[in-house]
Amino acid sequence: MLGFIKKDLLMIKSNIKIFAILLLIYIVMAFQGQMDLSFLLPFMSVMIMMSTFSYDSYNKWDAYAISIPDGRKNSVKAKYLATIILIILTTIIITILSFIISYTKTNIIDFENIVGTIFGSVFATILLQSLIYPAMYKFGPEKARIGLMTIIFCIAIVGGLIVKYVDLSQIIKFLNFIGEYWIIVFSTTMISILYISYKISKRVYLKKEF
């Protein structure tokens, strides 16, 4: 199991220089007030982990994984654990940078706003990855990329329709109702979504023929 996780983390490491450069560019833009750094998390996490699927496909990893006892199960489990590790690391980095930028620009740290925004970004990241991972295992990285763009497009359309036709006051009332328990509610939801995604991915991978 540890070997499977290490494999994904090493593949992530091979791309770290590119994303470090992108991060520096976004930090400069954040200091200039041109963007919110917290929204970088979904982009970086999704793109980095999608690249590991491409590497697996290119290097014929699946043929090796299925030859190992419990290789299929451990391969899927390791992918999700590597994802969780990456999300935790990027969240810590983005949170620290957001605090530094906020304090540098205003001499105060808007803790509640920063944490709330980053928490929303983490939720969006997990939701997106939970949707795309089963597709990756089912159809492969190339076709799944098309699916990813379709999902993003559909989410944008649904979001626009919700804003236009749904009474948002009810959503606001719900958020006010859960109040201080929102972290527990959303954390439980994220864990549930990720777990369901993992079970679906594992089932797909176990039945897939190579």
N, C-alpha and C positions, 0 to 999 in steps of 0.2 A: 504493500500500500504506500509506504513512504517513498519507494522508488518511483511510483506512478506520479505522486505529487511533485517530487523533485524534478521529474521530467518536464512537467508543465511549467514549473517555476523557472527552470533553466531556459525554456523556450521564451518565456516572458522576458527574462534577462537579456536575451539577444536583441530585443526590440527596445530596451529601456533607453538607449541613447536618443533614438528618434523622438520618443515621447517626452524625454527630459528637455529636449530643444523646444518642443511644442509647449511644454509647461512654462519654460522661461518666457516665451513669446506671450503667452496668456497672462503671466504675472505682470509683465510690463503693461499690457492692455488693461489689466485690473487696476493697477496704480493710476492709470490715466482715466479711469472711470468709464472705459469703453465696454466692459463686460463684467459679469459676476463670476468669480473664479469657481464658485461652488457647482456651477452647471457643467464644469469640465469633467466631473467625476463620471457621469453616465457615458460620455463619449469615450474617455480613456479606457474604462473598465470593459465596455462592450467590445471595442476595437481590439484591445490587447488579447482578450480571451478568444475572440473569433479567429485571431491569427494562429492560435494553438491548434484549432481544428484544421486549418489549412496545412500547417506543418505535419500534423498527423496523417492527413490524406496524402500529401506529397511523399512522405517517407514510408508509406505503407505500414503505418503503426498498427492498424487494426489486425492485420495478418499475424503480427507478433503477439498482440494482446490476447487474441483468442486461443493461442497455443499454450498459454500459461494457465494453471489451475485458478479458477475464479478471476481470470484476467478481464473478462467483460465487466463483471460487477465492480471490481476494483478500479477499472479504467474510468467508468462513469462516476463512481464515488470520488475518485481523486480529482476529476475535473471540477466537480462542484465544491470540493474542499479548497482547491486552489483558487477558485472564484471567490470564495468567502475570505480567504487570506488576502487576496488582492484588494477586495472591497474595503476590508479593515485598514490595510496599509494606506490606500489612497485616501480614505476618509480622514485618517489621522493627519496625513500630509496637507490635504486641502483645508482641514479645520485650522491647523496651526498657521498656515499661510493666510487664511481669511482673517484670523485674529490680528496677525501682524499688519496686514494691509489696512484693516479697519482702524487700528490704533494709530498707524502712521498718518493716515489721512484726516482723522477726526479727533485724535487723542483720547478716544473712548473705544470700548469694545462692546458692540451691540450683540451681546451673547445670545439673547433669545432669538433675534432675527437670523443670525448666522447659523445657529444650531437647527432652527426650524427649516431653513432653506436647504442645508446640507442633508438633513433627515429626509426631506422630500426628494432630493437628488438620489439618495441611496435607495429609497423606495422605487423610484422610476428605473434605476439601474437593475434592481432585482427583478422587477416586473418584466422588463424588456428581455433580460437574460433568461428568465424562466420561460418566456414564450419562444425564444429563438433556439434554445438548446435542444429540445426534443426534435425540432425541425432539422437541426444540424445532424443529429444522429440518424434521422429518418431519410433525409434527402441528400446529405453531404453539404460541405461549406459553400460551394458555388451556387446551388439552387437555393440554399437557405438565405444567402445574401439578398436574393431577389425577394424572398419571403420577408426579410427584415425591412426592406424598403416599403413593401406592401403594408406591413404592420404599422410602421411609422406614419404612412400616408393615411391609413384607416383611423389611427388614433387621432391624427390631426382633424380629420373630417368629423369624427364623433365628438371631439372636444369642441369644435366650432358649432355643431348642432346643439350640444348641451348648453353652451353659453347663450345661444340664440333662443332656444325654445324651453329650456328647463328653468324652473324657478329656483335660482341659486340660494334664495333666502332659506330654503329648507335644508340645504347642505350646510349653510352657515349655522343654522339652529342645531343641527346634529353635532357639528364640531364644538359648538358652545356647550352642548349637553355632555359630551364626553370629557370636556374641559381638561383637567390635569391628568386624565387617564389616557390622553391621546397617544403618548409614547407607548404605553402597554398595548393599546388597540392596534396601532400600526406595526409595532414590532411583532405581535402575534400574527398579524396578517402577512407580513413579509416572510416569516418563518414557514407559515403554512403554504404560501405560494411556491416558495423555493423547494419545499419538501415534495409537494405534488408534482412539480416539474421534474425533480430527481426521479421519482417513481415512474413517471411516464418515460423519461429518457432511458432508464434502466430496462424497462420492459421492451422498448423499441430495440435497443442495442442487443438484448439477449436473443431476440427473435430474428435479428437481421442476418442475412447470409452474405458471405464475402467470397 
